[in-house]
């Protein structure tokens, strides 16, 4: 598969950064995918005298591994790592050659200390924007620790394998032949899951903060930066830095930036926060908040963090349908990200629940690859913009059902259909299908607050023009508040507002 000139130019620049020799061990057959893979690796090898090719027999054909001379590093690609995975290939070439990875030294130390054999297999689709994060993290672990290996497997190239394992969500990671986890994971999250994370006791007995930000999305990052710039002691505790933006694909309304993608924006936010003296405590879930002399925030691990002010910016999550079958069949046909999981449903019949912009955009995207898409909308009319409705109505393989209530998602090991009630007649109908994409909006991550601060009927934190809640010293920002519009740009602005509000509170009290 020949690379276009622009990609070749960029690749040539990256290959100049290689620090040692790399051997690509190739296992190829006579099939079309093998031929395309051979064309790719030959073209890459022709661009650098430090890359050589050897023929071999790997567990999967077509595939190739990336190795140091005389040493297997455990990094392999089954299929053709183009699309979003091309970056994973480039990083593997550089890191195997000896180029230092851009990760924290404590993470490198944790990886090197891991004992035992860890054989990871990561099933991806090349259009999945979350998959490379997982592939790159596991590849790095394989390069740094001889007991770890990782093989990226393109589900489209190994359909029989994907179907035999009933994989209906990517990335799906297997460890030593057993299912490990599905969905986007950072290196920190993987290390925590295999029991190699830093001890939680390090979060206890910290000195009190001036501002403690709870939540690491755009609002939280903005709040932390604005607070730290005031020269006051700032901490940020987050269950997952970047929050829901990690799962966002194309961002075209971020003013001043024509186009970016969620993971890329999260990386820049994290880098910006780390430019300041901010104590970042990632992968920590908060249990409760209580105001005493100082405001106390209790973590799930039992540690208590104290601060003079707190900014809650815990964001929102996809709203669940709450019908039978949804939880049981999640990642077995029930999905929330059409960009990530859509390619696993090529030629199949799927449903999209929700007639807002997100739902109709998802249906339009899916219609290009699935056999048929059915949209189910609870209200009598769709809520999406008219231009999106017109586009959907023009598609030959899309059906819209309005004024219907989803009753149940059916299936045992995987989705086989959906039942709905016609709200006009009260009759129940059933459609046979293989996938259900839920797109019915967001719910704020504020359950843990209880009655501590005032919240709306929908659970949103009520804040004033300074971002202040009804509890003195506690502020709110972003999608977890009663802000009428849930947008990245608005969240960032509200984070800045809350930080300035907290600083004003500090100097007055």
N, C-alpha and C positions, 0 to 999 in steps of 0.2 A: 504494500500500500504506500504509494509515493506521498511524501509530505509536500505541502504547498510551500512556495518560496518564502513567504513571511515566517512560517513556523521553522523552516530550515535556517533562516538567518538568526532567529532567536536561539535555536538549539545550538548553533555553532558558537554563539557567545557563551552559553552555559558550559559547553564541553571544554572551553578553554580554562575553566575553573577546576577541572579534574586534577587531582594531586598524585594519582598513581594509576597503574594498569588495571583494567577491568576485563573479565572474560564473560561473554554471553554464551551460556550452554543452551543449545537449541534442540528441542524435540519436535520434529515436524513430520507430517504425513504428506499425502498427495492431494488433499482436499483444498478447497478454495481458501478457507481461513488460514490454513498452514502456509499457503503460497503468499497470502497477503502479509502474514507475520514475518515470513522470511524476507520479503521485500523491505519491510520496515527495519528489521535488525541489520540487514546488509547496508541499507542506506545510512543508518546511524553509525555503523562501524566504519563506513567509508569517510566519515567526517572527522575522525580522530584516530591518530596512530596509537593511542592508548587503549583502544577497544579492539578486541579480537573475538572471533566466533569459533566455537567448537560444537560439533554434533554430538548428541547424547540421547539417552532415553530417560525421560522424566515420567512421573506418575500420570501426567495428563499430556495428551497431544491434541492440538498444538499448544506448546508453552515454551518458555525460556526462563532461565535463572540468571541472576546478576551476581557475579562473584569476583573476589580477589584472586590473583594468580595462585594456584595451588591450594585454595581454600574455598569451601562452599559457605556462603554467608546466610543461606536460608531464605533469600528473597526470590520469589518466582512470580511470573505473570502467565496465567493460563488464558489464552485469547489474545486480543490485540489491544494494548493499553493506550487507546486514543481518547478523544473526547475529554471529559473531566479527569480521566486517569493518566493523561499524558504527563501531567505535572508529577505524578507519583513515579513514573518511569525516570524522568529527568533527575528527581531528587535521589532515587535509588542509585543511579549512575554516579552522581557526585559523592554521595555519602559512602558508598562502597569503595570509591577511589581514595577515600581518606579525608574528604572535605568535612569539616566540623559541622554538626547540625545546629540549627538555631533554636535550641531548647535550654531550659534552666539546668545548671550543673547538678542540682539535687535530683532532678528527674533522671539524668544520665547515671548518677550513682545508684539510684533505686533499681534501674534496669539491670545494671551490672551485678547487683547483689542477688537477683532472682535465681533460685535453685530449682532444678528439675527440668523436665522436657515439656515444652509448650509448642504444639504443632497447630498453628492457626490456619484456617481457610476462610477467606473473605469473599463472599458472593456479591457482585456488584452489577449495576447497569451503567453503561458509559455516559448516560445522560443524568446520572444521579450526582447532585452537587454535594451531598453529604458523605458519599462513599470515600472520596480521596482522603479525607481527614483520618478515617479509620485505617485505610490501607497504608498511609504514610506513617502513622503511629506504630502499627505492627511491623512494618518494614524496618523502621528505626530500631525497634526492640530486637529484631532478628539480627541486624548488623552489629549491635552492641553486645549481644549475649549469645554465645554459641549453642545454648540450650533451647533457643527460640527460633522458629521458622514461620514464615507467612507466605501464602500463595493467594494472589488476587485471581478470582475466577469470574470471567465475564459470563453472566447468565445467558446471554443471547448465543454465545458460542458453545455452551454446555447445557442445552435445554433439557436433555434427558436427566442429567444430574440434578438440575433445579427442580424438575417435576417429581423426581423420585423422593426428594427431601421435602416436597410441598413448600418450597420457598416462595412466598408471595410478598416479601418486603425486603428492600435492600437499604443499607448493607446488612447482610446476615452473616454473622461470624460463628464458625464452628471451632472448637478447641479439642484436640485429640479425638476427633470424630463425633463429638457431642455438641449439641447446640449451646452456644455461649451467650450471645446477645444480638439484638437487632436494633438498627437505628444508629444515628450519629453518636460517636463517642470520641472524647478527647483522649490524649495520652494519659492525662491525670486520671480520667474516669476508668480507663482500662487497668491502670496500675492499682487503683482502689479496688476494682472488682476482683482482681487476682490476689488481693491481700498484700499489696506492696506499697500502699499509700503511707504518707507520714502519719505518725501517731497523733490521734486527735487531742491528746493532752497538751500539745504545743499551743492550742488556742485558749487554754485556761490561764488564769493569772496574768493577763495582759493589763498594762496600765490603761486607765480610762481614756476614751477618745473624746475629742471635742465634737466631732461629727462621725457617726457610724452609719454607713449606707447599707441597707439590706436589699440586695438584688443587683445583678451585674449586667443588665441590659443597657440600651442606649440612655435611658433616664439615669440609671445608677452610675454609669461611667461618667456622664456629664456632671452629675452631682459631686462625684469624687474629685474630678479635675478642678471644678470651681472651688470646692472646699480647700483642697490642698494648695491651690494658688494663693489662698489667703494666709498661708503659713501656719495653719492650725492642724492639730493631730487628727488625721483622717484614716478611717478604716473602711473596707468594703467587704461584706460577707455575701457570698453568692452560691446558690446551689449549682449554677451552671453559667459561667461567664458568657455574656452575649445573649442569653435567654432565647426567646423565640426567633430572633434575627438569624440565629444559626441555621434555622430551617427555611429561611426565605431565599428564593432563587434570585430573580432579576429585580433590581431596585432602580427605577427610572425617575422617581420623584424626589430624590435627595438633592435639594437645591445646590447648584454649584458642581455637581457630579452627574454627567450625562447618564452613566450606567455603572452600577457595581453589583456585586452579589453578596448575600448575607454573610457567609463565612469570611469573605475578604474584609467586609466592614467591621466584623467582630474582631478580627486580627488587628486592624488599625486602632480600634477602640482600646483594646488591651495594651497595645504598645504605647498609646498615648497616656493611659493611666499610669503605666510603669515608669514614665518619664518623671513622675512626681513622687514625693515621699508618702505613698499610700500603702497601708498594710492590707494586702489583698489576701483574703481567706476564701479560696474557691472550694467547690464540692462540699459545702456545708449548708445543711438545711436548718432553718430557724423554727423553733417550736412555739415560742411565746415572747411577748413583750410586756414589761411591767415598769411603771414609774415609781421609783422610791426617791432617795436623795438624788441619785443619778437614775438614768433610764437603763434598765437591765434587759438584755436580749439573751435568751437561753437557746443554745444550739441543741440539735437532736442528740449529739454525743454527750450532753450534760454540761458542757462548758458554759460559763456565764461571761458575756461581754458587757462592759459598762461604758456609757457615754453621756455627755451632757446633752446632746441632741441626737435624734435618729431620723434618717430619711428612708421611708419605706418605698421601694421601687421594684416590687416583686413581679410586675408585669401580669401577663395573662396567658392562658393556654387554650388549645382548641376545645370548644364545647363538645361534650359527648352527647349522643342521642339519648342514652339512658334506656335503650330498649333491649329485650332479651337477645342474646347472640353477639352484641357489640363487643363486650369485654372479652367473652370467651373466644371470639374469632379475630381479635386484633392481631395484625401481622399474619393472619391466615386468610386474607381476602378483605378484611376491614382495614382501610388505610386512610391517612390524613394528608399525604403529600403526593399529588398526582405527578409532579416532576420526577420524584425519586422512584416511585413504585409503578408508574404507568407502563414502562416497557415490559414488565413482567406479565402484562395482560394483553399482549399483542393478539389480535384476532378474537378476543373473548368479549362477552357481554358484561358490562359493568353499570353500576348506578352511581349517580352523584346526588347526595342529599343536600339540598340548599339551593335557593334560586337568587342569591345575592351575587355581587360581582365575583367573589371568590369561587362560588359554585359554578357559575356559567363560564368563567375563564377556564376552570378545571375541565368542564365538559367539552369545551372547544378543543383544548389541548389533547384530551384523551381520544376524541373522535378521530384524530389523525392516525392513531395506532391501534385502537381496539376495534372489534367487530361492530359493536353497537353500544351506545351510551344512553341511559335513561335518567332524566333529571326528575327528582321528586321534590316538590315545593309545597309546604304546609298552607301557605296563604293562597287566596284566589288568583293572585297575579304574581309574576316574578318581580323581584326588587332590583334586579341588575339594570345597568345602563342600557338604554334602547339600542345603542350600536352593538353591544354584546349579544342582546337578544336576537337582533336581525342576523348576526353572523351565525349564531347557533341554529336558528330556524332555516338557514340556507343549507345546512349539512344534511346529506341523505341518510346518515346512520345515527341520527339523534332524535330522541322522543322526549317530550316534556309533559309531565303529569302535574297539574296544579290542583290545589285544594285537596291534597291527600296527606294522610298521617302515617308515617312509618310505624309499623306494629312490631315487626320482628325480623332479624337477620337470621336466616336458617343455614344449617350445615352442621356437620359433626367435626371432622378434622379440618375442614376448610369451608368457605362460603359456597353454598349452592343455590341461594336464592334470597328474595326479600318479600315480605308480606306487608301490604299497606291497606289502609281503610280509605275508601272514597268518602270524603266528608259531606258530599251532596246526598248520597244515597245510603250511607252507612254500611255498604257492602265491603267485604274483605276480598282482596285479590292477591295473587302470588305471581312473581316473575322469577323464572329460572335464570340465574346469572352467576358469575364467578368472582366478582369484586364489588365492593361498596366503598366509595370515597366520601367521607363525612366533611362537609364544608358549611357549618351552621354558625360560624362566628366564634367569639371568645368569651371566656369567663375569667374574672380576676383571681389572682393567686393571693387571696386575703383571708382564707378560712382560719388560718392560724391566729389571727388577731382577735377573734371572738368579739366581745363587747368593749374591747380596750379603747377603740376609737370609733367615731360615728361612720357608718357605712350605709350606702343606699340599699334599696330592696334587691338590687342585682349584685350586692357585695362590694361595690366600688367605694373606696375611701373618699370621704367628703373633705375637700380642701378649699381654702380661700385663695385670694389672688397672690398671696405670698407662699403658697404651697403648704400652709399650716393646717393641721387637723384641729379637732376640738380639745386634744390633749396637749398642754403646753410642752414645747420642746420636741414634739413629734410632727414630722412633715411627711408629705406624700408626693410622688411624682410618677408620671408615665401612665401606662395602660391599666394599672391597678387602681387608678383614681377616677373620679367622676368627670374627667376631661371628656368633652363631647366627641372628640375625634381621636381615633387610635392610629397614629402615624409616627414613624421613627423620628422625623424632624420635630414634631410636637413634643414627643417624649423627651428628646434632648433639651428642648427649651424649658420644659417643666422641671427637668433635673437641675438645670442652672438656676431657675427661679427658686426651687426649694433650698438649694445650697446657699444662695444669697439671703433667703429668708431665715435660714438657720444661723448664719453668721450675724445677721441683724439681731436675732433673738439672744445670741451669746453676748454681744456687746451691751445689750440693754439689761441683761440679767446677771 
